[in-house]
Amino acid sequence: MKDGIHPNYREVIFKDMSNGKEWICRSTAPSKETIQYEGRELPLIKLDVSSYSHPFYTGAQNTIVDTAGRVEKFRRRFDRFKK
């Protein structure tokens, strides 16, 4: 491989800020922050949402939006104003 043309692929800590879950993964994402983990200093990448907190992956997604039902309800309610 040529030197100087590839991004820095290294181990980083990803942290889900909504629940505090941390895990190590390799990434090229830039980071200005670092964190101590098991005696090593690793770059820290903060996430707002991850698979540990997203409703689809946690099973908290139990409501289904019924847009067709909403439209019909709106039409029934405002049909009386039609001329």
Secondary structure as UniProt FT lines:
FT   TURN            3..4
FT   STRAND          10..16
FT   TURN            17..19
FT   STRAND          22..27
FT   STRAND          34..37
FT   TURN            38..39
FT   STRAND          40..47
FT   TURN            51..53
FT   HELIX           55..58
FT   HELIX           67..78
FT   HELIX           79..81
//
